[in-house]
Amino acid sequence: MKKVQVLFLAVITIAFQSCQTSEKENTGITFLLSNPSTIELVDKGVKIARTEIDFDSSKAVYPLIKTASGEIIPSQLDDIDGDGEWDEIFLVWNFAPNEEIEISLAWVEEAREYEKRTAVRFGKRDAIDQAVTSRKGDVLLADELPRSIGYQPYQTDGPSWENDKVGFRHYFDGRNSKDLFGKKTSAMSPKDVGVNSKGEVEDNYHTMEDWGRDILAVGNSVGLGGFTLLKDDKPARLGVLVTDSVNNIEKSTFKILSEGSVRSIIHFEYNNWDAFDRKYPKVEEKVSIVPGMYGFKNEVKFDGLQGDEHIAIGLVNIHNDKGIKQIDDFEDWVVLMTHDAQGYEKEWIIGMALILPKAQFIEMIEAPQEGNVTDSYLAKMKTVNNEPIEYYAIGAWELSDEGFREAAYFEQYLRDLVSEIQVDIQVNKITQE
């Protein structure tokens, strides 16, 4: 009996050592993450470029990241350029002021499930008598607008994206403006929002549900965080109005680049856009959303600019009687904010804002009262051909946080958010085995 016990202990010891060796071999790299600021960072995103990692695609392909104390950090692999290969590891973590955290990266065979804190929803039907199906992307040609084909093909008029705080949607049906979903819960909203029990496209998101609803009147503006192009301060709409049957864009392409637990990324490309009696061969935008923020990040660039145009970022101005406030005492960013009863029937307080790069911001102007771009404040930006402009669009609903009923509370939220945005976590590789 004693010999059996000794043998059993020996087997357990060998197995334990084997597990330790296997874990050590799989770990590979250790990084030091440093918060260089004196502020606390909550849900701070961190990027680790693929070029920082010696990666063997023939082995396990899913990252598992842990702190030195063994806590698992939610992370994902993201394909940023859409070439089918991942470009960076993205993770979200909390950092105390001036804190340094040592993390280890292991490669495992199965993807770990994390709490889902971002999502993208996109569906389409190919005929009026077909059900909507979930898609990863789509191409819209100039003669395929709802008015010309006789029905709305897209669920929620185009893709929607969200995090645990707020949601948005983009009118991919030719209008190319951006709308706001207010959320009352941190859970992701149902995948069938905008579709009825028969699988038909249905506007059922303007009624209050447990998760929230569409809360913003957009009209003929470019919405919250949409954009246009100015020439002599006159805007040209990238796309058309709901009453038009032919687009001024030859081809519009949408693609989901990533839909992960801690970041979702979508990409739009517009080819051969007619504006100002010119044709712009390509316009691109890349939208991303991460947890914890009442907003999304957008990156916009134009190809074919002739030097007398300016990109303008829009902030809808329909139910706003209190004007707009400019906050420019930050080093790198300018904030344009509104705060009023801006719901459909002015029934809710909504705070909205644009967080814009100060180096590219020129001034705020207002869209004309007539034309195909109206009801908008427009942030006029310094614009260079094929150089991106990155900015944030923020939407804060009083039913998401009752503090947003007060303008001072919303402004303080924006100030705290910009302070966090200005901090980049320093990533330093320590070892590689």
Disulfide bonds with the S-S distance in Angstrom:
none
